[in-house]
Amino acid sequence: MFGKKKDKPEIDKEQLELIKTAQKRIKQKKRLYAHFVIFLIGAVFFIVANLVLNIGKDVKLFGINWFVFAILAWLFIFIYHVFNVFVTSKLLSKNWEEKQLNSMVAKQKKRIAELQQQIEKEHPLPTEIKRSIKVSKKSEITLIVAAGENDAIGKDNQLIWHLSDDLKRFKELTNGHHIIMGRKTFESFPKPLPNRIHIVITRQVNYKVPSGVIVVNNLEDAFDAARSDKQPFVIGGGEIYKQAMPYANKIELTRVHETFEADTFFPEIDTSIWKEISNSYHAKDEKHEHDFSFLTYEKA
């Protein structure tokens, strides 16, 4: 009871900066209002001093009483003050405020995503309910991937192998569809793939992409953006595959029959949930340095 320190509420730095900026703007406007009042009083004083009190009555410039020039000069200074408060300062402040607000929004979205993951972990939803969240009932979410025997899919944001037939299969299956991917996967492309709608998941604020590419902050929003597609494809990377696995209806897997050193892996396929419905083996040849198989899985 005694000697116990009360917790002081902490204000986010960005919020504190916004408050300070708002207070600064209020002070600027108060000073401008005071300037306006003083200008009116001063103008009246100049007129009275000259015409009533005869101060500087004979002082004229170009045949015009001196107080007219004094009032005009002061008016010019006042107009400059108005411009500085409502144009210059506002423009600079607006850009800064927008940057701070975007930063806070990104933090809030990240925090919400973390809370959602925590809730799902502590209170997992049935698979059917998960699948219905943000996903159209008419959509068939498909994961498409090439993975080694140890589920390796890439290293240093690059493919570990080059299989001509696998690339052709990827093109044939995804052609005309939405493809969902993480930022690093998107950045591994020299340019966006033709005849496909790219949906990039990233937490970066104001992430720049070419025209036509859709940027979202989480997987659920990616599914929502692809709701018009009957079969959107998730194409990587490892964390995106892991998040998408509970929502998926199908897996198109190219199994490369060799173990590879990698830093990115595809999640292990639980055969109690997934049923293999197709398997096509291809031996290595002059165009393919590894044996591989095309496998298709569907939810059991």
N, C-alpha and C positions, 0 to 999 in steps of 0.2 A: 504493500500500500504506500509506504513512505520510501522515498529514495528511488522509486521506480520511474524510469524515464518513459515519457509518453512517446509513442511512435509519431514522427513527423511525417505528414503526408508528402509524398514526393510528386513533383510535377515534371512531366516529360520535358526535356530540353527544348524540343521543337515547339511544344505548347507554350513554354515560358517565353520563347522568342516571339511567338505570335502575339502574346499578351503585351510584351514590351513594344512591339511594332504598333499595335492598336493604340496604346497609350501615347506613343510618339505622335501618331496621326492626330489624336484628339488635341494634344498640345499645339500642334501646328495650326489647326483650325481655330483654336482659341486665340492664338497670337494674330492670325489673320483678321478675325473679328475685331480685336482690340485696335489693330492698325486701321481698319475701316472707320471705326468710331472716332479715333484720333484725327484721321484725315478729314472727316466732315467738320469736326470742331475747328481744326486748323484752317480749313478753307474759309469758314465763316469768320474766323479771327482775322485772316488776311484782308478779307473784304471790308469788315468793320474798321480795322486799323487804318485802311487807306481812305475809305469813303466817309467814315464818321469822325475818326480821330485825326484825320488828315496826316497820318504818318506816311512819309514818302509820297505825298500827293503829287509832287512835280516830277517824280522819277518815272520815266516812261522809256520803253524800248520799242523802236519802230512805231511810235505813236500809240502804243498800248500800255496800260497801267502795269506796273511791275508785278502786282499780286497775281495777275492772270498767268504769267510765266511760272511763278512759284507754285501755283495750284496745278498747272499742267505737268511740271516736273515731278511734283509729289504724286500726281495721278499715275504717271508712268511707273514710278517706283512701286505703287500699290498694285498696278496691273501685273508687274513682274512678280510680285509676291503671290498674287492669285495663281498665276501660271505655274510657279514653282510648287505650290501646295497641291493643286488639283490636276496638274499634268505631269511634271517631271517626277516629283516624289511619289505620286500615285502609280505611275508606270513602273518605276523601279521597285516599289513596295509590292505591286501586284505580282511581278515575276518571282520575287523572293517568296511571297506568301504561297504561290502556286507550287513552288518547289518544296516548301516545308509541308504543305498539305499532302502532296503526293507521297512524300516520305512517311508521314504519319499513317496514311491509308495503307501503304505497303506493309508497315509494321503491324497494323491491326489485322490485315488479311493473314499475315504470317501467324499471328497469335491465334486467330480463329481456326486456321488449319491445324495448328498444334493441339488445340483443345478438341477439335473434331477427331483427330487421330487418337488422342487419349481416351475419349469417350468410346470410340469404336473398339479400342483395345480392352477397356474395362467392361464394356457392355456390348459385345459383338452382336450384330444383327444377323438374322438368317440370310443365307445366300440369295434367296429369291427376292427378298426385300432390298438387299444391297444392289442387286442387278437392276432394280426398277428405278433407283435414284438417278435422276438427271439423264436417264437413258430412255429413248423411245422404245416402246414395246415392239415396234417393227424393225428395230435395228439389231444387227448381229455383230457384236463387237468381236473383232478378230485380231489376235496377236500374230504378227509375222516376224520371223527371226531366223537367223542362221547361227547355230551354236555347236561347239565342239563336244566331245564325249564328256568333258568336265564342265559343260554349260558355259564355256568361255565364249564371249561374243565380240570382244574388242580390247584394244590396248592403246592408251594415249589418244583416245577419241578417234581411232582408225580401225578398219577391219583388219583381221590378222591374215586373211587369205583372199584370193580372187578366184571365184568360181563363176564362169561365164553363164552356165545354165541357171545358177541360182539368181543371178541378176536379171536374167530374162524372165524367170518365174515371178520374181518380185514385181517387175514392171507389168506383166500380164495381169496379176492378181489385183494390184493397187490402182491400175489405170482407171481414171474417171471417178475415183473415190477420195474421201477425206483421209489424210494420213496425220496421225497424232504423234507428237514426239516432244522430247525435252530440248532445251536450248542447245546443249552441247551436240546432240545428234543433228540438229538443224545446221549448226555451224560447221559440221563436218562435210556438208554438201558444197561444191563449188558455186552452185546456184540452185534455186528451187527446181524441183523435178517437174517436167511438163505434164499437163493434163491431170493434175492432182491439186486438191486444195490442202494447203499445209496449215496445221494448227500447232502452234509452238507453246509449250508450257514453260513459264519462267516467272520468278519472283522479282526480277529486275524491273525497276520503274522506268517507264519511257524507253523500253527496249525497241531499237530500230530494226525494222524488217522491210523487205521489198513490198511493193504494192500487191495486194491479193493475199498476203500471208496473214493469218489470224493469230493474235497473241492473247493468251489467257493466263490466269494465275494458278489454276489447279486442274486436276483431272476431270472433276465433275463439270466445270465450265467448258472443258474441251469436248466432252460428250454432248453437252447442250448445244455447242456450236456445230456439231456434226449430226444433229438430230434428223436432218432432212435426208441423210444418207442411210440406205438400208444395210450397208456393210462398211462402216468406217474401220480403218486399220490402225493399230498401235504399232509403231515401228522402233521404239526405243527411247532412251537407253535403259540400263538395268533397273534403276529405281522406278521409272515409269512403267516398265513391265510388271514389277512387283506390285505397284499400286493398282494396275489395271487387271491383274489376274482374277480377282474375285468377280469382276463385272463381265469378263469375257465369255463368249459362247463357243469360240473356236480358236485353235492354234494352228497356224501354218508354219511348220518347223523344217528347216534344212539342217539335218544332223550331219555334221562333218566328223567322219570316223577317225578322229585323232585327238590327243590331249594337247592343249595349248597353254602357254603362259599368257595371262591376261590380267586386266584390272577391272573389267566389267563382265558380269555374268548374268545369265538368264535364270529366273527362279526355277527350282526343281519342280518337275511336273508330277503331281500326285495322281498315280494311276487309279486310285480309288475314286477320284473325282472325274478324271479325264479318260476317255476311251479312244484308242487308236482306231481310226476308220479307214486309213489309207497309208500305204508304205511302198515307196518306189526307190529301189537301190540303183546307184550309178557308180561304176568303177572309175578310178582315175585314168586320165588319158593325156594327150598332148595339151589340151586346153584346161585340164583340171588336175592339179597336183595332189589332190586328196580324194579318197573314196567318200561318198556322201549319199544320203537318202532323203527323199522328200516325204515328210510325214504330216498327216492331218489328224488333229485331235478334236473331239467334241465333248461337251459336258455329258457325263454319264447319266 
